[in-house]
Amino acid sequence: MFKPKFTITPKINKGLVEIERVRGFLDAIKLKDEWFADMQKEALILETHYSTHIEGTELSLEQAKGILEGKDVKGVKPDDRKELLNYKKTMDFISRYLGKEDPITEGLIREMHKVLVKGVRGNQADPGNYRKVQNYVVNSRTKEVIYAPPPPLEVPHLMREFVEWLNTTEDLSPILTSGISQFQFVHIHPFLDGNGRAARILSILILYKTGYDNEGRINVKEYQKLTGNIRRTAQRDLIYLVEKKILKIVAKSPTDPTKYHELL
């Protein structure tokens, strides 16, 4: 079976604690329905745009937003439009598995890939089927081969072991499982094309199934913005309470302004 080797460093542990803290905050807050819907929509647009943009689509964020809202956006390559819409369809597909305890299977991964690349770039990605030829990761500018995945004959075996591991990670943080899965999936590169997008969606699916979806409200970029706003607000309030001699500072923390204060 696939057994990843990794070390949980103090920096990683600190990041996991921070994620859990903000996750608890997001679970606790109550939002108006219209705010909730807006956050879901914005998170989906950002995730879909940036993930496909990494793979070479030339759409601007505004163009992507227009296409996902059903508008007739001019001057867009058909393949770029199709890749964007396919990514959204795949996100909708995995959202069915929110909170479900069903195991992740090779069949599910292949179906996910089929939705992701169907009808894109001449339909040459062989949707839903493992590759039968050697492929390579190439620098788009220099054409230099920067990574050669395992031979095609090894793909079924590697994917079987990988999926078995995915379903035996109960004692591991879902955040780490999600990250490791993305790395290993891209390492195997099981499909002719669309491996990067499939890896990112698989990592999201793992988080969805383990309760880290935040109901589609927020993506990484918005998470960083939110935590920054929380810290600034907390710091401002604490300064006011110290000035009013309601609290006193007993120590300082550069990462958490709510720590190391006590009532007078």
C-alpha positions as CSV (number, residue, x, y, z in Angstrom):
1,M,0.0,0.0,0.0
2,F,1.0,3.6,-0.6
3,K,2.6,5.0,2.6
4,P,3.5,8.7,2.4
5,K,6.6,9.9,4.3
6,F,6.2,13.3,5.9
7,T,7.0,15.3,9.0
8,I,4.6,17.5,10.8
9,T,6.9,20.4,11.6
10,P,6.1,23.2,14.1
11,K,5.2,25.5,11.2
12,I,2.7,22.9,9.8
13,N,1.2,22.2,13.2
14,K,0.7,26.0,13.7
15,G,-1.0,26.2,10.4
16,L,-3.4,23.3,11.2
17,V,-4.3,25.0,14.6
18,E,-5.0,28.2,12.7
19,I,-7.2,26.5,10.2
20,E,-9.2,24.7,13.0
21,R,-9.7,28.0,14.8
22,V,-11.0,29.8,11.8
23,R,-13.1,26.8,10.8
24,G,-14.8,27.0,14.3
25,F,-15.4,30.7,13.7
26,L,-17.0,30.1,10.3
27,D,-19.2,27.3,11.7
28,A,-20.4,29.6,14.5
29,I,-21.3,32.7,12.5
30,K,-24.8,33.2,11.2
31,L,-25.1,34.9,7.8
32,K,-28.1,36.4,6.1
33,D,-29.3,34.1,3.2
34,E,-28.3,36.7,0.5
35,W,-24.8,37.1,2.0
36,F,-24.4,33.4,2.2
37,A,-25.5,33.0,-1.5
38,D,-23.1,35.7,-2.6
39,M,-20.1,34.1,-0.8
40,Q,-20.9,30.7,-2.3
41,K,-21.1,32.3,-5.8
42,E,-17.9,34.3,-5.3
43,A,-15.9,31.3,-4.0
44,L,-17.0,29.1,-6.9
45,I,-16.0,31.8,-9.5
46,L,-12.6,32.3,-7.9
47,E,-11.8,28.6,-7.5
48,T,-12.9,27.8,-11.1
49,H,-11.1,30.7,-12.7
50,Y,-7.7,30.3,-10.9
51,S,-7.6,26.5,-11.2
52,T,-8.2,26.6,-15.0
53,H,-5.9,29.6,-15.3
54,I,-3.0,27.6,-13.9
55,E,-3.5,25.1,-16.7
56,G,-3.2,27.8,-19.5
57,T,-6.6,29.3,-20.1
58,E,-6.3,32.9,-21.1
59,L,-9.5,34.1,-19.6
60,S,-9.5,37.2,-17.3
61,L,-11.3,37.0,-14.0
62,E,-14.1,39.3,-15.4
63,Q,-14.5,37.0,-18.5
64,A,-14.6,33.9,-16.3
65,K,-17.2,35.6,-14.1
66,G,-19.3,36.5,-17.1
67,I,-19.2,33.0,-18.6
68,L,-20.2,31.4,-15.3
69,E,-23.1,33.8,-15.0
70,G,-24.3,32.7,-18.4
71,K,-23.4,35.9,-20.3
72,D,-22.3,35.9,-23.9
73,V,-18.7,36.9,-23.5
74,K,-17.0,37.9,-26.7
75,G,-13.4,37.2,-27.8
76,V,-13.0,34.0,-25.8
77,K,-11.5,30.8,-27.2
78,P,-14.0,27.9,-27.3
79,D,-11.7,25.6,-25.5
80,D,-11.1,28.1,-22.7
81,R,-14.8,28.5,-22.3
82,K,-15.4,24.8,-22.3
83,E,-12.6,24.1,-19.7
84,L,-14.1,26.7,-17.4
85,L,-17.6,25.4,-17.6
86,N,-16.4,21.8,-17.3
87,Y,-14.6,22.7,-14.1
88,K,-17.8,24.2,-12.6
89,K,-19.7,21.1,-13.6
90,T,-17.1,18.9,-11.9
91,M,-17.4,21.1,-8.7
92,D,-21.1,20.7,-8.9
93,F,-20.6,16.9,-9.3
94,I,-18.4,16.5,-6.2
95,S,-20.7,18.7,-4.1
96,R,-23.1,15.8,-4.1
97,Y,-20.7,14.1,-1.7
98,L,-20.8,16.7,1.0
99,G,-20.6,15.0,4.4
100,K,-21.2,11.5,2.9
101,E,-19.3,8.6,4.3
102,D,-19.1,6.7,1.0
103,P,-15.5,5.8,0.2
104,I,-13.6,7.5,-2.6
105,T,-13.2,5.0,-5.4
106,E,-11.3,4.8,-8.6
107,G,-14.6,4.8,-10.4
108,L,-15.5,8.1,-8.8
109,I,-12.2,9.6,-9.8
110,R,-12.6,8.5,-13.4
111,E,-16.1,9.8,-13.5
112,M,-14.9,13.1,-12.2
113,H,-12.2,13.3,-14.9
114,K,-14.7,12.4,-17.5
115,V,-16.8,15.5,-16.6
116,L,-13.7,17.6,-16.3
117,V,-12.2,17.1,-19.8
118,K,-15.2,16.0,-22.0
119,G,-15.2,17.8,-25.3
120,V,-12.1,19.8,-24.5
121,R,-9.2,20.3,-27.0
122,G,-10.4,17.8,-29.6
123,N,-11.5,15.3,-26.9
124,Q,-7.9,14.0,-26.9
125,A,-7.7,13.5,-23.1
126,D,-9.6,10.1,-23.3
127,P,-12.1,11.2,-20.6
128,G,-12.3,8.8,-17.7
129,N,-9.6,6.4,-18.8
130,Y,-6.1,5.9,-17.5
131,R,-3.4,6.7,-20.0
132,K,-1.9,3.9,-22.1
133,V,1.1,5.9,-23.2
134,Q,4.0,7.7,-21.5
135,N,3.3,11.3,-20.9
136,Y,5.5,14.2,-19.7
137,V,5.3,17.5,-17.9
138,V,7.0,20.1,-20.2
139,N,8.0,23.7,-19.6
140,S,5.7,25.5,-22.0
141,R,8.3,28.1,-22.9
142,T,11.5,26.1,-23.2
143,K,9.9,22.8,-24.1
144,E,12.2,21.1,-21.6
145,V,10.9,18.0,-19.9
146,I,10.7,18.8,-16.2
147,Y,8.9,15.6,-15.0
148,A,8.4,12.1,-16.4
149,P,5.5,10.3,-14.6
150,P,5.6,6.5,-14.0
151,P,5.2,4.2,-17.0
152,P,1.5,3.6,-18.1
153,L,1.6,-0.1,-17.1
154,E,2.2,1.0,-13.4
155,V,-0.7,3.4,-13.3
156,P,-3.6,1.0,-12.4
157,H,-1.5,-0.5,-9.6
158,L,-0.4,2.9,-8.3
159,M,-4.0,4.3,-8.4
160,R,-5.3,1.2,-6.6
161,E,-2.8,1.6,-3.8
162,F,-3.4,5.3,-3.7
163,V,-7.2,5.0,-3.3
164,E,-6.8,2.3,-0.7
165,W,-4.7,4.7,1.3
166,L,-7.2,7.5,0.9
167,N,-9.8,5.4,2.6
168,T,-7.6,4.5,5.6
169,T,-6.6,8.0,6.8
170,E,-9.0,8.4,9.8
171,D,-6.2,9.2,12.2
172,L,-4.7,11.9,9.9
173,S,-5.9,15.5,9.6
174,P,-8.1,15.9,6.5
175,I,-6.0,19.0,5.7
176,L,-2.9,16.8,5.4
177,T,-4.7,14.0,3.6
178,S,-6.0,16.6,1.1
179,G,-2.5,18.0,0.5
180,I,-0.8,14.6,0.2
181,S,-3.4,13.4,-2.2
182,Q,-2.9,16.3,-4.5
183,F,0.9,15.6,-4.5
184,Q,0.6,11.9,-5.1
185,F,-2.1,12.2,-7.8
186,V,0.1,14.6,-9.8
187,H,3.0,12.2,-9.2
188,I,1.1,9.3,-10.8
189,H,-0.3,11.5,-13.5
190,P,-2.9,8.8,-14.4
191,F,-4.6,10.6,-17.3
192,L,-3.4,11.9,-20.6
193,D,-4.5,15.5,-19.7
194,G,-6.3,17.3,-16.9
195,N,-4.2,15.8,-14.1
196,G,-3.6,19.1,-12.3
197,R,-7.3,20.1,-12.3
198,A,-8.3,16.6,-11.3
199,A,-5.8,16.6,-8.4
200,R,-7.1,20.0,-7.1
201,I,-10.7,18.8,-7.3
202,L,-9.9,15.5,-5.6
203,S,-8.3,17.5,-2.7
204,I,-11.4,19.6,-2.5
205,L,-13.6,16.5,-2.5
206,I,-11.6,15.1,0.5
207,L,-12.3,18.3,2.4
208,Y,-15.9,18.3,1.4
209,K,-16.4,14.7,2.7
210,T,-14.8,15.5,6.1
211,G,-16.7,18.7,6.9
212,Y,-14.2,21.2,5.7
213,D,-16.3,22.6,2.9
214,N,-17.7,25.6,4.9
215,E,-20.7,25.0,2.7
216,G,-18.9,26.6,-0.2
217,R,-18.6,29.9,1.4
218,I,-14.9,30.6,1.2
219,N,-11.8,29.7,-0.7
220,V,-8.1,30.1,0.3
221,K,-7.8,33.7,-0.9
222,E,-10.9,34.7,1.0
223,Y,-9.8,32.8,4.1
224,Q,-6.6,34.8,4.2
225,K,-8.5,38.1,3.8
226,L,-11.0,37.1,6.5
227,T,-8.4,36.1,9.0
228,G,-6.6,39.4,8.4
229,N,-9.8,41.3,9.1
230,I,-10.5,39.3,12.2
231,R,-7.1,40.0,13.6
232,R,-7.3,43.8,12.9
233,T,-10.7,44.0,14.4
234,A,-9.7,42.1,17.5
235,Q,-6.5,44.2,17.9
236,R,-8.5,47.4,17.7
237,D,-11.0,46.3,20.2
238,L,-8.3,45.1,22.6
239,I,-6.4,48.4,22.4
240,Y,-9.6,50.2,23.3
241,L,-10.2,47.9,26.3
242,V,-6.6,48.4,27.5
243,E,-6.9,52.2,27.2
244,K,-10.1,52.1,29.3
245,K,-8.2,50.0,31.9
246,I,-10.6,47.1,31.5
247,L,-7.8,44.7,30.4
248,K,-4.1,44.7,30.9
249,I,-1.4,43.2,28.7
250,V,0.6,40.4,30.3
251,A,2.4,39.3,27.1
252,K,2.3,39.8,23.4
253,S,1.8,37.5,20.5
254,P,2.6,38.5,16.9
255,T,0.0,35.9,15.5
256,D,-2.9,36.1,17.9
257,P,-4.0,39.5,19.4
258,T,-6.6,37.8,21.6
259,K,-4.0,35.9,23.7
260,Y,-2.2,37.1,26.8
261,H,-4.6,39.6,28.1
262,E,-6.5,39.4,31.4
263,L,-9.2,41.3,33.2
264,L,-8.3,44.0,35.7
